[in-house]
């Protein structure tokens, strides 16, 4: 692993810890229940995608949470800056992680194929 890759992984790990802490500090108690699954930073660490666990929410709730997270993004980024003493924080974008759902669908298809 190169130094740049190590720094990228370290930043992702730090953000994965800090974002739930920042969410717990917000006034909106509904955002406290969100679980961060993973954080993926861009190569230059200018942007970061934050993946949220979708398992407990329907589509209407998901769209509500995405809107609230977009509004809270500057506060969360500021929390990360102050906590780590960084010069700048990656611009955060929030998404619900649907990869598990896709993996389950694929497994079901393989099971159907195996039965046939």
C-alpha positions as YAML, in Angstrom:
chain: A
units: angstrom
residues:
- id: 1
  name: UNK
  ca: [0.00, 0.00, 0.00]
- id: 2
  name: UNK
  ca: [1.27, 3.45, -0.85]
- id: 3
  name: UNK
  ca: [1.33, 6.39, 1.55]
- id: 4
  name: UNK
  ca: [-1.58, 8.02, -0.28]
- id: 5
  name: UNK
  ca: [-3.70, 4.88, 0.07]
- id: 6
  name: UNK
  ca: [-2.89, 4.66, 3.77]
- id: 7
  name: UNK
  ca: [-3.89, 8.30, 4.30]
- id: 8
  name: UNK
  ca: [-7.12, 7.70, 2.38]
- id: 9
  name: UNK
  ca: [-8.02, 4.65, 4.49]
- id: 10
  name: UNK
  ca: [-7.15, 6.54, 7.68]
- id: 11
  name: UNK
  ca: [-9.40, 9.43, 6.67]
- id: 12
  name: UNK
  ca: [-12.25, 7.03, 5.87]
- id: 13
  name: UNK
  ca: [-11.86, 5.31, 9.25]
- id: 14
  name: UNK
  ca: [-11.79, 8.62, 11.13]
- id: 15
  name: UNK
  ca: [-14.90, 9.86, 9.31]
- id: 16
  name: UNK
  ca: [-16.68, 6.56, 10.00]
- id: 17
  name: UNK
  ca: [-16.16, 7.23, 13.71]
- id: 18
  name: UNK
  ca: [-16.82, 10.96, 13.71]
- id: 19
  name: UNK
  ca: [-20.01, 11.10, 11.63]
- id: 20
  name: UNK
  ca: [-22.13, 9.02, 14.07]
- id: 21
  name: UNK
  ca: [-20.78, 11.20, 16.91]
- id: 22
  name: UNK
  ca: [-21.76, 14.32, 14.98]
- id: 23
  name: UNK
  ca: [-25.22, 12.90, 14.26]
- id: 24
  name: UNK
  ca: [-25.73, 12.23, 17.96]
- id: 25
  name: UNK
  ca: [-24.95, 15.88, 18.73]
- id: 26
  name: UNK
  ca: [-27.68, 17.21, 16.42]
- id: 27
  name: UNK
  ca: [-30.99, 18.47, 17.78]
- id: 28
  name: UNK
  ca: [-33.05, 16.20, 15.51]
- id: 29
  name: UNK
  ca: [-33.40, 12.95, 17.49]
- id: 30
  name: UNK
  ca: [-34.53, 11.07, 14.36]
- id: 31
  name: UNK
  ca: [-31.02, 11.40, 12.91]
- id: 32
  name: UNK
  ca: [-29.54, 9.76, 16.02]
- id: 33
  name: UNK
  ca: [-30.92, 6.37, 14.94]
- id: 34
  name: UNK
  ca: [-29.02, 6.27, 11.62]
- id: 35
  name: UNK
  ca: [-26.21, 3.71, 11.33]
- id: 36
  name: UNK
  ca: [-23.18, 4.56, 9.21]
- id: 37
  name: UNK
  ca: [-22.04, 1.43, 7.37]
- id: 38
  name: UNK
  ca: [-19.11, 2.76, 5.41]
- id: 39
  name: UNK
  ca: [-17.38, 5.94, 4.26]
- id: 40
  name: UNK
  ca: [-15.64, 6.07, 0.87]
- id: 41
  name: UNK
  ca: [-13.42, 9.06, 0.09]
- id: 42
  name: UNK
  ca: [-12.43, 10.19, -3.38]
- id: 43
  name: UNK
  ca: [-8.82, 9.85, -4.39]
- id: 44
  name: UNK
  ca: [-7.90, 13.41, -3.38]
- id: 45
  name: UNK
  ca: [-10.02, 13.24, -0.22]
- id: 46
  name: UNK
  ca: [-12.11, 16.20, -1.41]
- id: 47
  name: UNK
  ca: [-15.39, 14.26, -1.41]
- id: 48
  name: UNK
  ca: [-16.71, 11.41, 0.68]
- id: 49
  name: UNK
  ca: [-19.77, 9.21, 0.29]
- id: 50
  name: UNK
  ca: [-21.35, 8.12, 3.54]
- id: 51
  name: UNK
  ca: [-23.36, 4.91, 3.30]
- id: 52
  name: UNK
  ca: [-26.28, 4.54, 5.73]
- id: 53
  name: UNK
  ca: [-27.97, 1.27, 6.74]
- id: 54
  name: UNK
  ca: [-31.40, 1.20, 5.00]
- id: 55
  name: UNK
  ca: [-32.84, -1.90, 6.67]
- id: 56
  name: UNK
  ca: [-35.35, -0.20, 8.97]
- id: 57
  name: UNK
  ca: [-36.75, 2.47, 6.66]
- id: 58
  name: UNK
  ca: [-39.25, 2.67, 3.82]
- id: 59
  name: UNK
  ca: [-38.72, 4.83, 0.72]
- id: 60
  name: UNK
  ca: [-40.54, 7.86, 2.16]
- id: 61
  name: UNK
  ca: [-38.43, 7.79, 5.32]
- id: 62
  name: UNK
  ca: [-35.26, 7.38, 3.28]
- id: 63
  name: UNK
  ca: [-35.99, 10.49, 1.21]
- id: 64
  name: UNK
  ca: [-36.80, 12.43, 4.40]
- id: 65
  name: UNK
  ca: [-33.49, 11.40, 6.00]
- id: 66
  name: UNK
  ca: [-31.49, 12.29, 2.89]
- id: 67
  name: UNK
  ca: [-33.05, 15.79, 2.90]
- id: 68
  name: UNK
  ca: [-32.28, 16.23, 6.59]
- id: 69
  name: UNK
  ca: [-28.71, 15.01, 6.16]
- id: 70
  name: UNK
  ca: [-28.15, 17.46, 3.28]
- id: 71
  name: UNK
  ca: [-29.28, 20.27, 5.59]
- id: 72
  name: UNK
  ca: [-27.05, 19.01, 8.42]
- id: 73
  name: UNK
  ca: [-24.00, 18.42, 6.20]
- id: 74
  name: UNK
  ca: [-22.22, 21.72, 7.05]
- id: 75
  name: UNK
  ca: [-22.67, 21.08, 10.77]
- id: 76
  name: UNK
  ca: [-21.30, 17.54, 10.47]
- id: 77
  name: UNK
  ca: [-18.32, 18.71, 8.41]
- id: 78
  name: UNK
  ca: [-17.61, 21.47, 10.94]
- id: 79
  name: UNK
  ca: [-17.71, 18.92, 13.76]
- id: 80
  name: UNK
  ca: [-15.14, 16.77, 11.93]
- id: 81
  name: UNK
  ca: [-12.91, 19.79, 11.27]
- id: 82
  name: UNK
  ca: [-12.91, 20.91, 14.90]
- id: 83
  name: UNK
  ca: [-12.42, 17.42, 16.31]
- id: 84
  name: UNK
  ca: [-9.45, 16.52, 14.09]
- id: 85
  name: UNK
  ca: [-7.97, 19.98, 13.57]
- id: 86
  name: UNK
  ca: [-8.03, 19.48, 9.80]
- id: 87
  name: UNK
  ca: [-7.53, 22.35, 7.38]
- id: 88
  name: UNK
  ca: [-10.49, 21.14, 5.32]
- id: 89
  name: UNK
  ca: [-12.99, 18.34, 5.55]
- id: 90
  name: UNK
  ca: [-14.17, 16.23, 2.61]
- id: 91
  name: UNK
  ca: [-17.52, 17.33, 1.22]
- id: 92
  name: UNK
  ca: [-19.93, 14.70, 2.50]
- id: 93
  name: UNK
  ca: [-22.75, 13.14, 0.50]
- id: 94
  name: UNK
  ca: [-25.16, 10.67, 2.04]
- id: 95
  name: UNK
  ca: [-26.72, 7.57, 0.47]
- id: 96
  name: UNK
  ca: [-28.51, 4.50, 1.69]
- id: 97
  name: UNK
  ca: [-26.46, 1.37, 1.01]
- id: 98
  name: UNK
  ca: [-28.48, -0.94, -1.22]
- id: 99
  name: UNK
  ca: [-25.65, -3.42, -1.91]
- id: 100
  name: UNK
  ca: [-26.91, -5.89, 0.70]
- id: 101
  name: UNK
  ca: [-30.35, -5.93, -0.92]
- id: 102
  name: UNK
  ca: [-28.82, -6.62, -4.34]
- id: 103
  name: UNK
  ca: [-26.64, -9.39, -2.91]
- id: 104
  name: UNK
  ca: [-29.67, -11.05, -1.33]
- id: 105
  name: UNK
  ca: [-31.55, -10.91, -4.63]
- id: 106
  name: UNK
  ca: [-28.63, -12.53, -6.43]
- id: 107
  name: UNK
  ca: [-28.43, -15.28, -3.81]
- id: 108
  name: UNK
  ca: [-32.16, -15.97, -4.23]
- id: 109
  name: UNK
  ca: [-31.68, -16.25, -7.99]
- id: 110
  name: UNK
  ca: [-28.84, -18.74, -7.51]
- id: 111
  name: UNK
  ca: [-31.02, -20.79, -5.17]
- id: 112
  name: UNK
  ca: [-33.80, -20.89, -7.79]
- id: 113
  name: UNK
  ca: [-31.31, -21.95, -10.44]
- id: 114
  name: UNK
  ca: [-29.94, -24.68, -8.17]
- id: 115
  name: UNK
  ca: [-33.47, -26.06, -7.61]
- id: 116
  name: UNK
  ca: [-34.13, -26.22, -11.35]
...
